[in-house]
C-alpha cells in the first residue's frame, strides 16, 4: 500500500482532506496515526493561551530571573506569591471626609506588580506553542519522502514468510530500500540484496533484524540494472558472497 505524501497528511490534519485521502485513511492505520499526531500540533497552535491554567513555577525560577537581570532588593519576592491579579477599581475622587487621595504612581506600580505573574505565564505559553509549531513544521520537512518503486516479496521453496519492499526517494535526493518481513525461518542471519536479472551480479545492502529494515541505496546504483530484491539465509561462515539460499524475492515495479 502506498502511503499519503507529507503534504496530503498536513492538509488532512488541517481538515482539508479530499475524498481519496479520506478513503485511504479509512483503511491505513499508519497514515491515520500520522494525521492524529499532526492534529495535536494544529490544535495546540489554534488554542488560545490560558496562563491561568499554567502550573506555578518554583520560587527558584524567579530567584534566577532576579539575579540574571540584576533587579533591586525590592523586587526579590517571588511575584507568584502575591494575590491573584484582578483589575484595580477606578480611583475615586477625594471626598469631603478628609481622606488623603491615592497617588496615581502607587496605583500603577501595584497594578504592574500584580500583572507580572500573568505576563510571565503568557510568555511561557507562547514559547510552548512556538516550540510545538516548529516541531511540526520540521517533522513535515524532514519526513518528505516519495515511494518510487515497490514489490511484494514471495517466499521461495521451503519457506512460508511474506514481505514487501519499497524504494523511498528522500527530499535530499537519497534513496532508501524499506523491507518488511513477517518472520524468519533462517538458520543463520538474513541479508538483503539487490540483484541483476542475470542473477550473477548483486549488491549487498546489509543484514536484517526483526520485521523491518531500512537500507541506504548507493547513489550510483541503477535500479533498472538491479531490480530484484532478495533476502537470503546466510551461515556464520565469514563468506561475504550470497549463500544461494534465498528466503524471499521480488522484482521492483517502478
N, C-alpha and C positions, 0 to 999 in steps of 0.2 A: 504493500500500500504506500503510495506517495503522499507524504505529509504536506500540510499547508505551508507556504513560504512565510518568513517572518513578517512581511508587510501585511499579508492577509490575517495573520494571527493578531497583529496590532489593531487592525480595523475591527475584527470580531470583538476584541476587548473594549473597544470604544462604542460598541453597539451598532456597527455599520456592516455587519456580515451580509453577504449576498446569499441567494438561495443555495448555490452549490456549496459554499463554505458551511452553511448551516447543516446541510445534508451530510457533509464529511464529518462534522463534529459529532453528529448523532452516532457514528459508527467507529470513531477513532478516540480512544481514551487518552492517548499521548498528546494529541493536539488540544483536546479539551482541558487537560491539566495545564498546558502552556497558557491557554486563554484565561483560565481561572487565576493563574499567578499574575498575569498582566492586569487583570481586572482589579486586583488588590492595589496595584500601583495607581491605576486610574482613579479608584475610589478615594485613596489617600490624597491624591492631588486635588480632587474636586471638593473634598470635605472642608468646611470652614474651620479655621483654627479655634480651639476651645481651651484657652490657657487655664481656665478654672479646673479642668479635669486632669491637668498635669500633676504628677506627684511632687511633693515638696522636696527640694534638694537638701542634702545635708548642710549643716552650718559651715563646714569647712570649705564648701564651694564659694560662699560669699567671702569667707576669710581670704581665700586665694585671690578672688577678684579685687578685694580691697587692697591687698599687698601689691598686686601687679600694677594697679592703676595709681598707687600712692595716694589714696584718699585720706582725708583727715580723720582724727580720732572720733569726731562727732558722727561719722558715718560707719563706724566699726560694727555697730549692732546689725545682726542679720535682719534684712528688711522683711523676710518671711515670718519673723516672729511678731511683726506688727499685726494689728487687727485687719481683717479683710477690707479691701478698698470699697468705699461707697462714695457716690457723688456728694461732694460737700454742699450743704444747704446754702442758698444765697445769703450774702451778708446783709443783714438788716440795718437800716439807718438807725442812728443813735436815738434813744427815747429820752423822755424828759425825766426818767428816774435817776439820771446821773451816771449810768453805766458808761464805762470807757469804750470807745469804738475799737474794733478788732483791726490791727494793721493788715493791709492787703498783702504785704510781703510775707507775713507769717502764715497767712492762709495759703498762699501759693506754695510755700515750702512744704507745708503739711500735706497738700494735695500731691505734690511730686513724690514725697516720701511714701505715701500710701499707694501710689500708682506703680512704684518700682517693681513689686512682685509680678504685676500683670505684664509690664514691659518685658521683664526677663522671661516670663513664661511664653509670651508671644514669640520672642526671638528664638527660644528653644524649639517651638512648634514649627517655625519657618525653616530651621535647619533640618529637622526631621523630614519635612515634606520635600525640601530640595534634594536631600540625600536619596530619598525614595525615587524621585523623578530621574535623577542622574543614574541610579542603578538600573531602572527600567530601560532608559534610552541606551545605555552602554551595553546592556544584555542583548537588546534587539540588534544593535550594530554588530556585536561580536558573534552572534549566532546566525548571521546571514549566510545560509548555505542553500545550494540548489542540487537536487538529485538529478544527475545527468545520465545514469545508466543503472540498471537493476536486473536481478535474476533470482528465481527460486532455485535453491540447491537441492539436487536429488541424491539420495543415498546410492552407493554402489553395492554390489552383491556382498552379503554377509553383514551389512549394516542396515539399521532402521531409522537413523536420525533424519531430521529435516532441517532446513535452514534457508537463509536468504542473504544475498549480498547486494549492497547499494554503493554507488560511487557518488560522493558528495563533493561539489565544487564550492570551495570557500570564497569569501569576498576578497581575500588576498591573492587569489589565483591558485592556491594549493589544492590538492585533491586528497581525499581520504576514502579508503575502502572500509565500509562498515559491514561486518559479518555477524550474523546471529545463527545459533545452532541450538537444537533442543537438548542435546546432551552429548555424551561421548562414550563409545564402547572401545576407545583406543587402548591398546596395551602399553603404548609409550606416551608420547606427548603429541599434541596436534599442531601442525604447521600450516600456514596459509600461503598459497602460491598463486601467481598469475602465469598462465601457460599459453604458449602459442598453439595454433591448430595442429601443427605437426607433432605436438606432444614431445618434442625434443628440447626446444628452448623454453626455459622457465625462470621465473624470478621469485625468490622467497621474500615475503613481506614481514614475517615474524611468527612467533608462536601464539597460540590462542588458549586462554584460560577462562573457564566459566562459559556462559551462554552468549556473550557478546564481546567483540573485539574491534578496535579501530586502528587502522594501519595507514601510514602515510605512503602515498604512491609516488615513486621517484618522478621528478619533473620532466625528465627526458624519456619516460616510458610511454610508448604509443599503445593505447588500449585496443586499437584496431589490430595490432600485431599480437597482443597478449590478451585475448578476450575471455579466456577460460579461468574461472575461479575454482580453486581446488583446495580442499582441506585434507591433509594426509595424516596417517598414523606413523609416527617416526620413533624408532627404537633409540634407546640411550646408548648409542654406539660411537658417538663422536663423528659420524659421517655426515657432512653437510648436504649431500645430494638427496634427491627425492627417494623415498624408500620403495616406491612403486605400489604402495598400499594406500589407496585413496578412500576416504570416508564419504565425503560429499563433493559434488561437482556440478557446475552450471556454466553456461555461456552468457556473458553480459549482453543485454539488449539495450542499446542507447535509445 
